[in-house]
Amino acid sequence: MLFDPQSPVFQAAVAPFLLSFILVGAVTLFAGSELRISLSACGVAIAILVAYWLAFSWPPFPPRASSHKVGYLIAISTVLSVILAVRPWPKLLTTIIMYLALIAGVLWIARSK
């Protein structure tokens, strides 16, 4: 069944698409003209976070395996992207922050317990 929450197709494709569609539409409708494009990407990130939660439930804290860290990295990157989108930062600083966050995330996943 396509809309069964336990179905892998729903968890991997239908839920993220519908959530992205709804969240990006809501952001486009309610956000100011300067924030629409930046916050639209945040709507997609929130949809990915909810789809991860639907598929795997929320991982334990502290994470015991690298696969558990992915959910936390998605949540942290979503919050960071909202912060960087809402407040006007210089583009170079935003780029540096995102690259440092990416490197820190990869190192955290690669690090064993």
C-alpha positions in Angstrom: 0.0 0.0 0.0 1.4 3.4 -1.0 0.3 5.3 2.1 1.0 2.7 4.7 3.4 4.2 7.3 5.2 0.9 7.7 5.9 0.5 4.0 9.5 1.1 2.9 8.2 3.0 -0.2 6.2 5.4 2.0 9.1 5.9 4.4 11.7 6.4 1.7 9.8 8.3 -1.0 6.2 9.3 -0.3 6.7 10.8 3.1 9.7 12.9 2.3 8.1 14.2 -0.9 4.8 15.1 0.7 6.5 16.7 3.7 8.8 18.7 1.5 6.0 19.8 -0.7 3.9 21.0 2.3 6.8 22.6 4.2 8.3 24.4 1.2 4.8 25.6 0.2 4.2 26.9 3.8 7.5 28.7 3.9 6.9 30.2 0.5 3.5 31.4 1.6 4.4 32.8 5.0 8.0 33.9 4.8 9.1 37.3 3.8 10.5 37.8 0.3 14.1 37.8 1.4 13.9 34.5 3.3 11.8 32.5 0.9 14.6 30.8 -1.0 16.8 30.2 2.0 14.1 28.8 4.2 12.7 26.6 1.4 15.8 24.5 1.7 15.2 24.3 5.4 11.7 22.9 4.7 13.4 20.1 2.7 15.8 19.4 5.6 13.0 19.2 8.1 11.2 16.7 5.8 14.4 14.6 5.6 14.6 14.6 9.4 11.0 13.5 9.8 11.4 10.8 7.1 14.5 9.5 9.0 12.5 9.4 12.2 9.7 7.5 10.4 12.1 4.9 8.9 14.5 4.3 11.8 12.8 5.9 14.9 15.1 8.2 16.9 18.5 6.8 17.7 19.7 6.5 21.3 21.8 9.2 23.0 24.7 8.9 23.1 24.9 7.2 19.8 26.4 3.7 19.9 27.2 3.4 16.2 27.9 5.5 13.2 24.4 4.9 11.8 22.9 6.4 15.0 24.9 9.6 14.5 23.3 10.3 11.1 20.0 11.4 12.8 21.8 13.8 15.1 23.8 15.2 12.2 20.6 15.8 10.2 19.1 17.6 13.2 22.2 19.7 13.9 22.6 20.6 10.2 18.9 21.6 10.0 19.1 23.9 13.0 22.4 25.4 11.7 20.8 26.0 8.2 17.8 27.7 9.8 20.2 29.9 11.9 22.3 30.8 8.8 19.2 31.5 6.7 17.3 33.7 9.1 20.2 36.0 10.2 22.0 37.8 7.4 25.6 36.5 7.4 28.3 37.3 4.9 28.4 34.6 2.2 32.0 33.7 2.8 31.4 33.2 6.5 28.3 31.1 5.8 30.3 29.0 3.4 33.2 28.5 5.9 30.8 27.6 8.7 29.0 25.0 6.5 32.3 23.4 5.4 33.6 23.2 9.0 30.3 21.6 10.0 30.6 19.1 7.2 34.2 18.2 8.1 33.2 17.9 11.8 30.3 15.7 10.9 32.4 13.4 8.8 35.1 13.2 11.5 32.5 12.4 14.2 31.0 9.6 12.1 34.5 8.2 11.3 35.5 8.3 15.0 34.9 5.1 16.8 33.3 5.3 20.1 
